[in-house]
Amino acid sequence: MVNTVLAQETLARWVGNYLTKSTGLQVVFESAIVPKWGDGVIRLNNVFVSRRPGQGQGKVQKGSQTNAAAAAAAAALAEKASGNAGEEDEDTNYTQFDVSIDTVNITLSFTKWFNGKGLLRSADIKGIRGVIDRTSVQQPAEPVDPRIYKHQHDTGDFELESFKMEDLLVTVYQPGSFRPFTVSVYSCDLPQLRKQWLFYDFMSANMISGSFDDSLFTIHPRQVHNQTGASLINGADADAAAPQWKKHSRLRIDGLNIDHLNRGVTGPFSWIHEGNVDIVADIMLPADNDESIAKVMSDVYDRVEATVTSNSKTDIVNEPIEGSSGQSTQDARDKRFLVMDLRVHLCDVRAHVPIWTRDISYVNNALIRPIVAYINSKRTFIPINCRVVKSVNEFDGSWTIFDSGLMDDLSRETYDAFVHDIMDNQARTRRMKKVGLWTLQLAAQALFIGLAGHLA
């Protein structure tokens, strides 16, 4: 009786309702299969997931994927036709979507749930199609720090030990009358996926391949000749530094339209209004903290020993010991950094001088016009090399490149690279003028000597 279809579908609804509680997601699946109860795997076939206004706290039910998709499309069209009438009391300032999924395999872990790390241990998703609608997202009237949008950790946030995704193709609609574009993911393999470290875990992927607005992108392990599976520093094997770095990955994006980088940012990228960009980023990811059983037991033993020892001392002595211990822990935590060596190739770009520059903090206004002139004079191909170093703690709670502060760092380093190139170009021009003048002087001197000898 337990292994009946009804029991499997009932279990799938229970689990789905728990996972989508208070998220506003509407989930419809046609069938649910539990291949092996002992493994804790649940397979959902022909799933439709929607997040639209008026769906309440979220609901998971059995039904037809086609009918659910048609109903969601009709509701979205009716909402746009009515101009969001009747939804004044509901906050619609969020990303809405309607996606269809062929198969979803999720593995349950009650041990993780008991430890407050979510109910899921792994997830495998295949065949995603749909629409990501961000036209309802409203930009704040005044510029704000994107870091305020970081996710605050809650007990029960998922921490998957494995995440795989194949065959994703969605159409993205952005606010501000931005043109629609497609995003594809051919294959994605992540060693872990945590809600609190979402953006960082995607950068730490084993492999991701896809396209963004018809621009191919990949994340894969960095490869060099004569080295396989080793930690790399400056292209060489570094066994002594191996514990410092967990992996070396390469992110590559070819032919990305510049309008994806000049929206909502300051600096040189916001000045460029036309062209394409090729990006190659070598990312060095630091090693994770040691969380093995031996390490945990050693820490517990050290704490107990420190507590027993501190009981024999006075309170005056105890206070600085606790403060120094906390300070050392914080210092050790802050020593983990992500290093990104960036190579940006600007192709067929054109730039213009910004009208308003009061919000630019790190840019010298006197150098704006020389940088814009340099970009327009070298518009066919402009190579830029820079390095970005960020503390790992800054990715805590970040879901995008903006709230992590990485986009601001990239703009700042790109500006410094432009300034360096301009200085080199001006110095090179001065040297060429000096060499040219010296050459003319030698030629004139030789001419006068020849004429003097001829006349003599």
N, C-alpha and C positions, 0 to 999 in steps of 0.2 A: 504493500500500500504506500510506503514511503517513496518508492521510486516511480510513482505514477507521473503522468504528464501534468495533472492538476497540481500535485504537490510541488513539482519543479517550478511551475509558473507562479504558484503562490509564494514560494521562497524568493523567486526573482523579484516579485512585487514588494515583498517585505524589505529586501536588501535595497532595492531601488528607491523606495520611499525614505529609507534611512539616509541614503547617500544624497538625495536631492532635497532633504528637509531644509526649509527656509532659503532655498536658492531660487525659487521661481521657475524651475525647469519643468517642462511638460515632456514626459518620455512615454513613447508608445512602441511596443515591440509585438511582433507577430507570434514568436515562439521562443521558449526558453528551454534549454537542455542542460542537464547536469551529467557530464560524461562519467565522472567518478566522484562520489560523495567524499571519499577520503582525502582527495586532493583539494577539495574546497573550490573547484572551478565551476563557474556558471557561464554558459554561452547564450548570448542573446542574438537572435537572427532578425534582420530587417527592422532596424531600430530607427525611430524618428525622434529627434531631440529639438525642442523649441524653447526659446525664451523671448516672450513678448509681454506687453502690458496686459493686465487683467487675468493672469494665470494663477494668481494667488501664491501660496507657499511652495508649490511644486507638487507634481503628481505623476505616478508611474502606473500604467495600465496596459492591458493587452488590447490590440486592435490592429487595423490595417495601416501599414506604413503609407501606402498611396493615398488613402482617404485622409489620414492625418496631415500629410503634406499639402493636399489640395485645400483642406479647411484652413490651415495656417496661411497659405497664400491668399485665399479669399479674405481672411480677417485682416491681413496686412494691407491689401488694396483698399478695403473698406475704411480702415483707419486713416490712410493717407487721403482718401477722397473726402472724409469728414473733417480733415484738419485736426486730428487728435481730440475731437469733441467728446466730452464725457469722461476724459481722463485727467481733468484738472487736479484731482486729489491724489493722483499717483505720480511718483517720481519716475520719469522715463529717461533720465540722463544716464544711460548705460548702454553698453553694446548689446544689440539684439541679434538673434540668429535663428535660422531654421536649417537643420542639417539632417541628412539621411545616412545611415550607416548599415553596411551589409552585415557584419558580424562584430560582436564585442565579447571578448573573453576576459573575465575578471577572476582573480584568485583571492579568496577571502582568508583572513588571518585574524582569529579572535585574540591571539596573543598581542598583536599590534594594537588592536582595538582596546584591550585591557590596559595597555601602556599609554593610551591617549594619542596614538599615531595613526588613527583612521582604521577603517575596516578592511581596506584593500592592501594586498601584498604586491600584486602585479596586474598589468592590463595590456591587452593586445587588441588593437583596433584595425579593421581593414575596410576599405571601400567607403570613403566619406565624400559626400557631395552636398552642396547647399550654398547658402547665402549668409554672409556676415554683414549686418546692417549697422553702421555707426553714424548714420545721418542724424539720429536723435541726440547724439552727444554734444553738449553745449560747452564751448570754451569759456573760461572765466573772463569777466570784464577787465580785470587787472591782472598783470603777469604774476604768477605764483611759482613757488619753488616746486618742481614736480616730485620732490622727495616726500611731500606731505601725502602723496597717494600710495605710499608703500603699505603693503598688507600687514596688519597686526596679527600676530600669531594667536590662534585659539586652540584649545584642547580638542583633539579629534581631526585636525588638519591632516590630509593624507600625506603619507611618506612612502611612495611606491619603491620597491626594491628593483623593479624592472618595468620598462615601458617601451612598447613597440607599436609602430603605426605604419601603415602602407596605403598607397593609392588614395591620397587626399587631393581634392580639387574643389576650391570654393571661390566665389566671387565676393569681393570686398567693396562696400560702398562707404566712402568717407564723408565726413561733414564738409561744409563749405563749398559745395558744388564741385568737389574734386572728382575727376573721371574714375569710373569703376575699373578695377583691375583684378586679375586672377592670382591666386596663390596655390601652388602645387607642392606636395611632398610625396616623392616617389617611395622613399624608404626612410625610416627613422628608428634608431636604436639607442635608448638611453639606459645607462647602468642604474640610475635612480631618478626619481621625479618627486620633488617635495613642493608642497604648496607654498611654503615659506621661502624657498630658494628656487622659484620657478625659472627665472631668466638665467641664473647661474647654472642650473642643471642642464638647460638646453645648450649652453656654451660648452658644457662638459660632456656632450654626447659622444658615444662611440662612432656614430656615423649618421649624418643627415644629408639627403640629396633632394633637390627640388628646384622650383623656379618661383621667382617673385616678380610679378608684372613682366613675364616672358624673359626674365633675366635669370640664368642658371646660377644656383648657389650650392655649395657643398661645405660640410664640416667633416673632416676626417683626420686621422692621425698624421702628423707631419712625418715626411719621409726624406731621408738623406742617403747618399751613397755610402756603402760599406757599414751601415748601421741599421740594425733591425730591432725594434722593440726595446730601445734603450732611451734613457733620459738624455735629452739634448740641450746643450747650452752653447749658443753661438755656432750651431752646426756640428758640434763635436760631442763625443761621448763623455759623460761626467759621472763616473761611478761614485765619486766622493760626495757629489751633490745630489745623488739620486733620491735620498729621503726628503729633500726640499721640494721637489716637484712631483706631482702625481702623474701628469701626462702633458704632452705637447701636441696641440691640435692646430689645424690650419682651416681658416674660414676664407672662402673665395666666392666673390660675387662678380659676375661679368656683365657689363653693359647696363648697369642700373641707371634709370632715368634720374636726373638730379632733382626733380621736383619731389622725390620722396625724402630728400635730405635737407631741403631748404624751407620746410614748413615748421614753424614753431621753434626755431633755433636762432641764435645770434652768431655772428662771426662770418668767416669767408663763405661757408656753405649757403648762408642766407643771401649773400650778394650775387650768387650765380643763379641765373634764371633759365639757362638753356644748356643742354649738353648731357653727356653720359659719364659714368664713373665706373672704373674697375677697382675692386678692393681685394687685397690679399692681406690677411691678418694672421700672424703666427702667435698663438695664445699659449702661454705657459701657466698651467694651473697648479697651485700649491698643493702639497700633500694634505690630506685630511688629518684631523686630530686622531690620535690613537685611542680607539674606543673598544679595544679587545678586552676579553674577560680578565686576562692577567693584569692589564693596565688598570681596569676598574678596581680589582681586588687590591692592587698595590696602593691606589689612591685612598681606598677605604682604610687600609692598614695605616697609612701615613697620617690620615686624619685622626684616627683613634689614638695613635701614639702621640700626636701633637696635643690632643685634648688631655690625655693623662699627664703629659709633661707640664702642660700649662697650669694644671690644678695645683701644682706645688709652688707656683710663683704668685707674686702679688698681682693685683688688678692693674697696677701701673705698668708692669712689664707685659701683661697680656695684651693691652690695647695696641701698642705699636706692632706686635707680632701679627695680629689679625690684619691690621692695615697694610703691612708690608706684603703679607700673603696675597691679599686681594689685588694689590697693585701689581705684583709679579704675574699673577694670573692674567690680568688685563693686558700687561705688556706682552706676555707670550701670545695672547690672542691677536694683538694688533700686528704681530710680526709676519702674518700670513698675507701675501700680496699676490695679485694677479698682474702679470706682465703681458702686454700686447704690443708686438712690433708690427706697425701698420705701413703698408705700401699702397698709396692711392694714385691712380692714373686718371687724370681728367682729360676727356676727349671731346673736342669740338664744343668747348664751353664759351659762354659769354656772360659777363658780369656787369653790374651797374652799381653806382655809388648809392648807398642807402640814404634815404631822406632823414629818418629819425635814428639817431645813434645814442640817445641818452641812456638806454638800457644796456649799453655795451660796457662791461666793466674792465675787461682785460685788454681791450683794443685801444691802441693809440690812434686818435682820430686823424692825426697828421699822416699816418701811414695807410689810411683807407684808400685814398686816390692812387698812390703808387702801386698798391696791391691789385686794385681793379685794373689799372693800366697794364700791369704785368700779366694778369690773367688774359686780357683781351689781346695782348701782343703775342702771347705764346699759346693761343687758344687751341691749336691742333692737338698738342700733346703736352701735358704738364705732369711730371712725376713728383710725388711728395712722399717723403719718408719721415716717420716720427714714431715715438714710443710712448705708450700710456701705462702708467703704474697706478693701480688702485688697490686699496685695502679690501680684503674679502668681506669684511663686515658691512661695507657699503652696499653689497648685494643682498643683504638680509631683508627680506620682505619685498624686493623689487620684482616686478613682472615684465617690465619693458626696458628698452635702452634709455628711456628718458628718466624714469623715476630712480634708476640706479646712478644717475649722474654721468654715465659713460658718454652720452651724446655731447654734453657740455665739455667734457675732457677732450673728446675728439676735436671739437671746434677750436678749443684753446691750443692744442698741439698743432693743428693744421695752420692756425694763424702764425704761430711761432715758426713753423717750417716755411711759410710764405715770406716772412720777414727775413729769415736766414737766406733764402734764395734770392731775394731782392738785393740784400747786401752783397752777396757773392756776385750777382749780375752787375751791380754798379761798380764793384771793385774790378771785375773783369773788363768792363767798359773803359775804366780809367787806365788800366794797364795797356789795353789795346791802343788807346790814344797816345800814351807815352811811347809805346813801341813804334807806332806809326810816325810820331813826330821825330823820334830818334832816327828812324829809317830815312825820313826826308832830309834830316840834317846831314847824315852820312852821304846820301846821294848828291846833295848840293855841294858838300865839301869835295867829293870826288870829281864832280863836274868842274868846279873852280880850279882844282889842282890840274886837271887835264887841260883846261883852257890856258892856264898860266904856262904850262910846259910847252903847249903848241905855239903860243906867242913868243916864248923865249927862243 
